[in-house]
Amino acid sequence: MSASHSVQGNEAPYYYVPADSGHPVRMALTLLVIGVSAAAWINGVSLAKWGVLVGFLGLITVMFYWFADSIGEAQQGLYSKRIDVSYRWGMSWFIFSEVMFFAGFFGALWYVRTITTPWLGDLDHKLLLWPDFNAVWPNFGPAGVVEQFQSVGPFWLPTINTALLLTSGITLTIAHHALRENHRGKTTFWLAATVLLGFIFVGVQAYEYHHAYTELNLRFNSGAFGSLFYMLTGFHGFHVIMGAIMLTVMLIRLMKGHFTADNHFGFEAAAWYWHFVDVVWLGLYLFVYWF
């Protein structure tokens, strides 16, 4: 279907098909560079770290121009309701994949803590494997192979971060309702507050990592606990950064006059993602820091 048929408003029954684009190929190449360079870096090729850097810079560049094209098409009125539905399904499945991603790590935490550790502490297994193994969580492994460390408690940094993220969810909801009521100034204010809270969260987590690494001796190689702690909280922190960047883009678009009260799925998609990040953090706060 040609583009000219689709410029008939949001209710048009046409599906806009863009012209041929090199963005997918360029994206695939950057991901290939990242993957190969990361594998080489892990295997001791020192120069490979620059390949990872180049790959990520290329990835960011491709994403910038790809999303710019998509935003431009939306602003030209090329998207119909069918495109809107496609975007909603795409974002829904993307968030579902992220749910499964974190479910894998939460499952690993549950399995190691609830099944593996007690099983290794059973009398028969202790006699067969490691007689001095202490089946407590977190543990230092058999025969002292893991250096002594302290776990991070809920007070006060994780609790502060919980308050920050929950507050950001409230401010984002206020911004969304304001946009639906076409109060653009109010939307801009509360969205900016959300972005600020998100980046403050990242700063607090960076300080927590420094404290855990230098004062608690909690490191990535601190047994199963250390690995899962940094994988769960680290990947969540990465998602917070990505979500804050997404909301920043929405803020810039809002100040440029994009979005209307009835047509603002870009804003909604970023909001969905942010609320997902909030929910994941609540699970982390409970099962990593409390229990």
Disulfide bonds with the S-S distance in Angstrom:
none
